[in-house]
Amino acid sequence: MLDKDKFHMMLNRPDILNRIRHNPEISVLVIGGGINGIATFRELALQGIDVLLVEKSDFCAGASAGSSHMLHGGIRYLENGEFRLVREALHERNLMIENAPHYAKPLPTTIPIFKWASGLLNAPLKFVRLSSKPAERGALVIKIGLMMYDFFVRKHQIMPRHQVNLKAKALEKFPHLNPEIVCTATYYDGFMAYPERLCLELLLDAEAANEKAVALNYVSAVHGAGEAVTLKDEVSGEQFEVKPALVVNAAGPWIDFANRAMQQETRFIGGTKGSHLVVDHPELLKAAAGNEIFFENNDGRIVLILPFLDRVMLGTTDIPIDDPDQAECTEDEVDYILHLVKKVFPTIHVDRSHIVFKFTGVRPLPASDAATPGQISRDHSIRVTEAGNGVNYPIFSLVGGKWTTQRAFGEQVADQLLQRLGLSRKVDTKHRAFGGGKNYPKSDVEQRRWIQQLQEKAGISAERAQTLFDRYGTYAEAIAAFCTAEQDYPLENMPDFSQREIIFLARNEKVVHVTDILLRRTLLGMLGKLNRKLVQEIATVMVEEMGWTPLDVQREVALAVETVRVKHNMELV
Ligand SMILES: Cc1cc2nc3c(=O)[nH]c(=O)nc-3n(C[C@H](O)[C@H](O)[C@H](O)COP(=O)(O)OP(=O)(O)OC[C@H]3O[C@@H](n4cnc5c(N)ncnc54)[C@H](O)[C@@H]3O)c2cc1C
């Protein structure tokens, strides 16, 4: 169970800011609070290093919020010859499912296959770089890929091996599937419903383990000179300096921009934009039968139809983009994605009226001259810019880095930094559970017992105990205790959340704006459950905790409406 007292020992935002103003010298500054910055921060914190992480927006609001939510080896990367990456990613996928079982779940994934032999020539040609032509893969190429997939994890096979079903059997299981298929292949990967909460839990665990490790959202790195990096508090506008021995640039698609701010001209990143739609479509959800339907279109792009709680996620695109701040889901992308669904489930009608949310992210891929985005390496690397050009510290830029490989990448970065600091590793994170995945009851029987104990201990209904467990894993215990410590009420506009639950999140999870709660501490935005009344209600519930005036509440509501409009291309009604 979670150590509840740790919450109260942790520093709040003003305390952290104050501490930095008075003690600007630190061993490591991490710029960027996406998954890669946070994974590095956690590794360093656990080794006892004094480290500060700054994030210009909220944690997990960049590329890490734009992913397809898959924990996967990346079967198609085999074709680009990225065996190291696939092997590492498959191992890390398994570790994530073991260490964060509350949010990382096994995901049966089915590929509808339309041809037997196609791609047989193209795949090896691509591998030896003699072809860049995207092509649809036939059954034999996919079978070979899946055999390799199984082989890589043969010693740590925690999920069933792949299986090929001929047309008749496949259509029995998926009656709405395009009858032009020749067969389907089903294998297992991982799914994470709550990437934003995973980020936050890793971060909070790191802070709890080391009082010299602190993280601030809404603080950006704006300039570097000499021994200093100038930081800007995006809430107050105040600027102040820190003096790090080493800097980690984990700014994802913004890496080159952040380096430029520190007087280093780099061209490490060649980002590509990917958009997703979330649809409310019970028929499509049923047709997917709990499987992610995954295939590569004949233009080489990945298509996925992914059950996402009571919604379905559809994706994705892969379009080169220079400025990540300009990324948005365009109408063309919406058309493209909706059209692809037709190819898989021709009798199911999906149109714009089913869309409840849209989101876009920019993959921080390495700058590349590959002929198509699909051929750009998805592997990660650490690019070191040594001291010079006006700054006295080396900068370690984290290029690439998938969600799935976050722990391994963070570990590799931390090892390089430890070496520079002349220190050695004390703690291994491979088998370290985190957040609400700690002491997680694994079997159905154990889960039922855990939920019943929660119900009895907190004096809440069975339904509420189940909801909290599903939402927070074993972290539910601390939340239930907080909720029941005083009179609590369900939210009028979203009764399966309670007022004190929101206050708990605001108090303990580094919340600065109401959007942090709406879009990242909960799935309310992602599942398309927001409306103006609900936003107003949540902002009002937060008033006392945040010290907001009525004018602040108005501003927060306006900010939420604007963020959803600009970043997600959606209107809140
Ligand atoms: C469409 C899409 C689909 C994907 N699907 C998957 C998938 O299914 N599975 C998978 O494993 N991976 C997937 N990925 C890849 C994965 O999501 C990313 O590679 C990963 O999240 C990158 O994390 P990051 O921390 O490097 O970057 P980010 O998450 O972008 O974090 C960088 C952070 O730095 C901050 N920042 C920038 N400049 C500054 C500054 N000057 N000061 C302070 N902060 C700053 C930004 O605000 C941002 O939050 C996908 C990515 C995309 C875009």
The ligand as a Gaussian input file, in Angstrom:
#p B3LYP/6-31G(d) Opt

LIG

0 1
 C        1.505000       9.929000     -32.873000
 C        2.440000       9.199000     -31.973000
 C        2.217000       7.862000     -31.678000
 C        3.087000       7.188000     -30.846000
 N        2.779000       5.923000     -30.453000
 C        3.585000       5.278000     -29.594000
 C        3.209000       4.019000     -29.088000
 O        2.121000       3.524000     -29.357000
 N        4.069000       3.392000     -28.263000
 C        5.273000       3.927000     -27.910000
 O        6.025000       3.273000     -27.196000
 N        5.633000       5.168000     -28.324000
 C        4.818000       5.843000     -29.146000
 N        5.142000       7.103000     -29.567000
 C        6.444000       7.660000     -29.215000
 C        6.462000       8.315000     -27.853000
 O        5.211000       8.831000     -27.488000
 C        7.478000       9.449000     -27.841000
 O        8.652000       9.067000     -28.476000
 C        7.807000       9.869000     -26.427000
 O        6.631000      10.176000     -25.740000
 C        8.753000      11.047000     -26.423000
 O        8.879000      11.494000     -25.099000
 P        9.833000      12.698000     -24.746000
 O        9.851000      12.801000     -23.265000
 O       11.139000      12.525000     -25.416000
 O        9.152000      13.962000     -25.437000
 P        7.879000      14.815000     -24.940000
 O        6.840000      13.987000     -24.362000
 O        7.499000      15.720000     -26.044000
 O        8.482000      15.671000     -23.758000
 C        9.284000      16.808000     -23.988000
 C        8.806000      17.890000     -23.061000
 O        9.747000      18.960000     -23.052000
 C        9.028000      20.147000     -22.798000
 N        9.871000      21.265000     -23.194000
 C       10.206000      21.638000     -24.452000
 N       11.018000      22.704000     -24.410000
 C       11.209000      23.011000     -23.112000
 C       11.946000      24.028000     -22.429000
 N       12.654000      24.941000     -23.088000
 N       11.895000      24.067000     -21.081000
 C       11.168000      23.139000     -20.392000
 N       10.446000      22.161000     -20.991000
 C       10.492000      22.105000     -22.329000
 C        7.770000      19.988000     -23.627000
 O        6.741000      20.822000     -23.157000
 C        7.476000      18.499000     -23.482000
 O        6.517000      18.236000     -22.488000
 C        4.241000       7.837000     -30.341000
 C        4.451000       9.194000     -30.599000
 C        3.542000       9.885000     -31.376000
 C        3.726000      11.352000     -31.567000

